[in-house]
Amino acid sequence: MTAPDLPMAVPAEGLPARVRIHEVGPRDGLQNEKGTVPTEVKAEFVRRLAEAGLTTIEATSFVHPRWVPQLADAEQLFPLVAGLPVELPVLVPNTRGLDRALALGARRVAVFASVTESFARANLNRTVDEALAMFEPVVARAKAAGVHVRGYLSMCFGDPWEGPVAVPQVVRVCRALSDLGCDELSLGDTIGVATPGHVKTLLTALNEAGVPTSALGVHFHDTYGQALANTLAALQHGVSTVDASAGGLGGCPYARSATGNLATEDLVWMLRGLGIDPGVDLGRLTATSAWMAGHLGRPSPSRTVRALSPHQEP
């Protein structure tokens, strides 16, 4: 067992004083599961994450059940967790999804764009520009309703069909979403091919194009073991919003090479070691991920979960 006063906090210069973790496990994590998790288990997952101290928990997605059957119970799930004292963003692909979310009282929504044509076709059956046109009324109506809008961008660092993605290509789509009115942009390394230098180059280019660091979050996958290194590079640039998934759940149903998200526990461990308190009870979070792993019938891929609860008993 690890001593309770570890990791030792050794602050590094040039990092944000606070980091907001955008927890995506209940949505991005569970949408990639082969089986369907019962609604009450999902709700309990969200509750336990909130009790662990996470303040932004992406609850579900209001997409058509045909595309993501694992999240077909959005209307049943959201009312079960809506009373929690946390932010509960939901994914909305179009105006119909937005209407469904607003009807249940959602106050934070997200749209999901691609920076590459191949993934836009695979994920949305549209070109990049057609998808942006589809999002325009969604963002406008959400903003008119006083709702916070996040814009996800996938394939920011590489695409399984197209290979390397040019930085100006990413900047163009980021600027377009920003111009539509998105309050926040999440830069997705969907297949986990980013490296720290690439991260810093993209962030710098976005700043030069007028997108402030304060409006940016990062979303890394750990396919090649680079998620924490890339996160540190983003923190050094001033990014203070980091997406992570409890227990390292997730991937992408439309990109087979995409493996799990950055594990929230691994992120919390690193932040604590850097002297940054994310306000999360690591013991409770680890127990929650081990509990969910038990429901999914397999061990968590998170190294921190494995180290702190090696048997991962539910």
C-alpha positions as CSV (number, residue, x, y, z in Angstrom):
1,M,0.0,0.0,0.0
2,T,1.1,3.6,-0.7
3,A,1.7,5.9,2.3
4,P,-1.2,8.3,2.8
5,D,1.1,11.4,2.5
6,L,2.3,10.4,-0.9
7,P,2.9,11.7,-3.5
8,M,5.1,14.4,-2.0
9,A,4.1,17.8,-3.3
10,V,6.9,19.5,-5.1
11,P,5.5,22.6,-6.9
12,A,6.9,23.5,-10.3
13,E,7.1,27.0,-11.7
14,G,4.8,28.3,-14.4
15,L,1.7,26.1,-13.7
16,P,-1.9,27.2,-13.0
17,A,-2.7,27.7,-9.4
18,R,-5.9,25.7,-9.9
19,V,-7.0,23.0,-12.4
20,R,-10.6,22.1,-13.2
21,I,-11.1,18.5,-14.1
22,H,-13.8,17.9,-16.6
23,E,-14.9,14.3,-15.8
24,V,-16.1,12.5,-18.9
25,G,-16.4,8.9,-17.6
26,P,-20.2,8.6,-17.5
27,R,-20.5,9.9,-21.1
28,D,-17.4,9.4,-23.1
29,G,-16.3,6.4,-20.9
30,L,-19.5,4.4,-21.0
31,Q,-20.5,5.2,-24.6
32,N,-17.8,2.9,-25.8
33,E,-18.8,-0.1,-23.8
34,K,-20.1,-3.2,-25.7
35,G,-22.8,-3.8,-23.1
36,T,-25.3,-1.5,-21.7
37,V,-24.9,-0.3,-18.1
38,P,-28.2,-0.1,-16.2
39,T,-29.5,3.4,-15.7
40,E,-29.4,3.3,-11.9
41,V,-25.8,2.1,-12.0
42,K,-24.9,5.1,-14.2
43,A,-26.7,7.4,-11.8
44,E,-24.8,5.9,-8.9
45,F,-21.6,6.4,-10.8
46,V,-22.3,10.1,-11.2
47,R,-23.3,10.4,-7.5
48,R,-20.1,8.7,-6.3
49,L,-17.9,10.9,-8.6
50,A,-19.6,14.0,-7.1
51,E,-19.0,12.7,-3.6
52,A,-15.4,12.3,-4.5
53,G,-15.2,16.0,-5.1
54,L,-15.5,16.3,-8.9
55,T,-17.4,19.4,-9.8
56,T,-17.9,19.0,-13.5
57,I,-19.3,15.6,-14.6
58,E,-20.4,15.0,-18.1
59,A,-23.5,13.0,-17.5
60,T,-24.8,11.6,-20.9
61,S,-25.5,12.4,-24.5
62,F,-28.7,13.3,-26.2
63,V,-27.9,11.6,-29.5
64,H,-30.2,9.2,-31.4
65,P,-30.2,5.8,-29.7
66,R,-29.3,4.2,-33.0
67,W,-25.9,5.8,-33.0
68,V,-25.0,5.4,-29.3
69,P,-27.3,2.8,-27.8
70,Q,-25.3,2.7,-24.6
71,L,-26.6,6.2,-23.8
72,A,-30.2,5.7,-25.0
73,D,-31.5,6.3,-21.5
74,A,-30.6,10.0,-21.3
75,E,-34.1,11.1,-20.5
76,Q,-34.3,8.6,-17.7
77,L,-30.8,9.2,-16.3
78,F,-30.6,13.0,-16.2
79,P,-33.5,13.6,-13.7
80,L,-31.8,11.1,-11.4
81,V,-28.7,13.2,-11.1
82,A,-30.0,16.7,-11.8
83,G,-30.2,17.6,-8.2
84,L,-26.5,17.1,-7.4
85,P,-24.5,20.2,-6.5
86,V,-22.2,19.9,-9.5
87,E,-22.1,20.9,-13.2
88,L,-23.6,18.3,-15.4
89,P,-22.8,19.0,-19.1
90,V,-24.5,16.8,-21.8
91,L,-23.6,16.2,-25.4
92,V,-26.1,17.5,-28.0
93,P,-25.5,16.7,-31.7
94,N,-28.3,18.9,-33.2
95,T,-31.3,21.1,-32.3
96,R,-33.4,18.1,-31.5
97,G,-30.9,16.9,-29.0
98,L,-30.7,20.4,-27.6
99,D,-34.4,20.6,-27.1
100,R,-34.4,17.2,-25.3
101,A,-31.7,18.4,-23.0
102,L,-33.2,21.8,-22.3
103,A,-36.6,20.2,-21.5
104,L,-34.9,18.4,-18.6
105,G,-33.2,21.5,-17.3
106,A,-29.6,21.0,-18.6
107,R,-27.6,24.2,-18.2
108,R,-24.4,23.1,-19.9
109,V,-24.2,21.4,-23.3
110,A,-21.5,20.4,-25.8
111,V,-21.3,20.0,-29.5
112,F,-18.9,17.6,-31.1
113,A,-17.0,18.7,-34.2
114,S,-14.1,17.1,-36.3
115,V,-11.2,18.9,-37.7
116,T,-10.7,16.3,-40.4
117,E,-13.1,15.4,-43.3
118,S,-12.7,11.7,-42.9
119,F,-13.8,11.7,-39.3
120,A,-16.5,14.2,-39.9
121,R,-17.9,11.7,-42.5
122,A,-17.5,8.7,-40.1
123,N,-18.9,10.4,-37.1
124,L,-21.5,12.9,-38.4
125,N,-22.0,11.9,-42.0
126,R,-21.2,15.4,-43.1
127,T,-18.2,17.5,-44.2
128,V,-16.5,19.7,-41.7
129,D,-18.2,22.8,-42.9
130,E,-21.6,21.0,-43.1
131,A,-21.2,20.0,-39.5
132,L,-20.3,23.6,-38.5
133,A,-23.4,24.8,-40.2
134,M,-25.5,22.2,-38.3
135,F,-24.0,23.5,-35.0
136,E,-24.8,27.1,-35.7
137,P,-28.5,27.1,-34.7
138,V,-27.7,24.7,-31.8
139,V,-25.1,27.1,-30.3
140,A,-27.3,30.2,-31.0
141,R,-30.4,28.7,-29.3
142,A,-28.4,27.4,-26.4
143,K,-26.8,30.8,-25.8
144,A,-30.2,32.5,-26.1
145,A,-31.4,30.2,-23.3
146,G,-28.4,31.3,-21.2
147,V,-26.7,27.8,-21.5
148,H,-23.0,27.3,-21.4
149,V,-21.7,25.7,-24.6
150,R,-18.6,23.6,-25.0
151,G,-17.2,22.7,-28.4
152,Y,-15.4,19.4,-28.7
153,L,-12.8,19.1,-31.5
154,S,-11.7,15.6,-32.4
155,M,-8.6,14.5,-34.4
156,C,-6.6,17.6,-33.4
157,F,-3.3,15.8,-33.5
158,G,-3.7,13.0,-36.0
159,D,-6.4,11.0,-37.9
160,P,-6.4,7.2,-38.5
161,W,-7.4,7.7,-42.2
162,E,-5.6,11.0,-43.0
163,G,-2.5,10.7,-40.8
164,P,-0.9,14.0,-39.6
165,V,-3.3,16.9,-39.2
166,A,-1.9,20.4,-40.1
167,V,-2.0,22.9,-37.2
168,P,-3.7,25.6,-39.4
169,Q,-6.5,23.1,-40.1
170,V,-7.2,22.7,-36.4
171,V,-7.0,26.4,-35.9
172,R,-9.6,27.1,-38.6
173,V,-12.2,24.8,-37.0
174,C,-11.4,26.2,-33.5
175,R,-11.9,29.7,-34.7
176,A,-15.2,28.7,-36.4
177,L,-16.6,27.2,-33.2
178,S,-15.4,30.2,-31.2
179,D,-17.1,32.5,-33.7
180,L,-20.3,30.6,-33.4
181,G,-20.3,31.5,-29.7
182,C,-18.8,28.5,-27.9
183,D,-17.7,29.4,-24.4
184,E,-15.1,26.7,-24.3
185,L,-13.2,24.5,-26.7
186,S,-11.8,21.0,-25.8
187,L,-8.9,19.9,-28.0
188,G,-9.2,16.2,-28.6
189,D,-6.3,13.8,-29.2
190,T,-8.8,11.2,-30.3
191,I,-6.4,8.4,-31.2
192,G,-3.7,9.4,-28.7
193,V,-0.9,10.4,-31.1
194,A,0.0,13.8,-29.6
195,T,3.4,14.6,-28.2
196,P,4.3,17.5,-25.9
197,G,6.0,19.6,-28.6
198,H,3.0,19.2,-30.8
199,V,0.7,20.3,-27.9
200,K,2.6,23.5,-27.3
201,T,2.8,24.3,-31.0
202,L,-1.0,24.0,-31.4
203,L,-1.7,26.0,-28.3
204,T,0.6,28.8,-29.4
205,A,-1.0,28.9,-32.9
206,L,-4.4,29.1,-31.3
207,N,-3.3,32.1,-29.2
208,E,-1.9,33.8,-32.2
209,A,-5.2,33.3,-34.0
210,G,-7.1,35.1,-31.2
211,V,-8.2,32.0,-29.1
212,P,-7.3,32.7,-25.5
213,T,-5.8,29.9,-23.4
214,S,-8.5,30.5,-20.8
215,A,-11.1,29.2,-23.3
216,L,-9.2,26.0,-24.0
217,G,-9.3,22.6,-22.4
218,V,-7.4,19.4,-23.4
219,H,-8.7,15.9,-23.9
220,F,-5.9,13.3,-24.3
221,H,-6.1,9.5,-24.9
222,D,-3.3,7.3,-23.6
223,T,-2.8,5.1,-26.7
224,Y,1.0,5.5,-26.6
225,G,1.4,6.4,-23.0
226,Q,1.6,10.1,-23.7
227,A,-1.5,11.5,-22.0
228,L,0.2,12.8,-18.8
229,A,3.2,14.2,-20.6
230,N,0.9,16.0,-23.0
231,T,-1.2,17.3,-20.1
232,L,1.8,18.7,-18.4
233,A,2.8,20.5,-21.6
234,A,-0.7,22.0,-21.7
235,L,-0.5,23.1,-18.0
236,Q,2.9,24.7,-18.7
237,H,1.2,26.7,-21.4
238,G,-1.4,27.9,-18.9
239,V,-4.3,25.6,-19.7
240,S,-6.3,25.0,-16.6
241,T,-9.1,22.7,-17.8
242,V,-8.3,19.0,-18.3
243,D,-10.7,16.3,-19.4
244,A,-10.3,12.9,-17.8
245,S,-12.3,9.7,-17.3
246,A,-12.6,7.9,-14.0
247,G,-10.7,4.6,-14.2
248,G,-9.4,5.4,-17.7
249,L,-12.7,4.4,-19.3
250,G,-13.5,5.2,-22.9
251,G,-12.3,5.4,-26.4
252,C,-14.2,6.3,-29.5
253,P,-16.9,4.1,-31.2
254,Y,-16.0,5.6,-34.6
255,A,-12.2,5.3,-34.4
256,R,-11.0,1.8,-33.6
257,S,-7.5,2.9,-32.8
258,A,-8.7,5.1,-30.0
259,T,-8.0,3.6,-26.6
260,G,-8.9,4.8,-23.2
261,N,-9.0,8.4,-21.9
262,L,-6.5,9.8,-19.5
263,A,-7.5,8.3,-16.1
264,T,-8.8,10.8,-13.6
265,E,-6.9,9.1,-10.8
266,D,-3.6,9.4,-12.7
267,L,-4.2,13.0,-13.3
268,V,-5.1,13.7,-9.7
269,W,-1.9,11.9,-8.6
270,M,0.2,14.1,-10.9
271,L,-1.5,17.3,-9.9
272,R,-1.1,16.6,-6.2
273,G,2.6,15.9,-6.8
274,L,2.9,19.3,-8.5
275,G,1.3,21.0,-5.5
276,I,-2.0,21.6,-7.3
277,D,-5.0,20.6,-5.2
278,P,-7.9,19.6,-7.6
279,G,-10.3,19.2,-4.6
280,V,-10.7,15.5,-5.3
281,D,-10.6,12.7,-2.6
282,L,-8.4,10.3,-4.4
283,G,-9.4,7.4,-2.1
284,R,-13.1,7.9,-2.9
285,L,-12.4,8.3,-6.6
286,T,-10.3,5.2,-6.7
287,A,-12.9,3.2,-4.9
288,T,-15.6,4.5,-7.3
289,S,-13.5,3.4,-10.4
290,A,-12.9,0.0,-8.8
291,W,-16.6,-0.3,-8.2
292,M,-17.5,0.5,-11.8
293,A,-14.8,-1.9,-13.0
294,G,-16.6,-4.6,-11.1
295,H,-19.8,-3.8,-12.8
296,L,-18.1,-3.9,-16.2
297,G,-16.4,-7.2,-15.4
298,R,-12.8,-6.2,-16.0
299,P,-10.0,-4.4,-14.1
300,S,-9.4,-0.7,-14.5
301,P,-6.6,0.3,-16.8
302,S,-5.7,3.3,-14.5
303,R,-2.3,2.7,-13.0
304,T,-3.2,4.7,-9.9
305,V,-6.4,2.6,-9.4
306,R,-4.2,-0.6,-9.8
307,A,-1.7,0.7,-7.3
308,L,-4.1,1.8,-4.6
309,S,-6.6,-1.0,-5.0
310,P,-4.7,-3.9,-6.6
311,H,-7.6,-6.4,-6.1
312,Q,-10.2,-3.9,-7.5
313,E,-13.0,-5.5,-5.5
314,P,-16.4,-3.9,-6.3
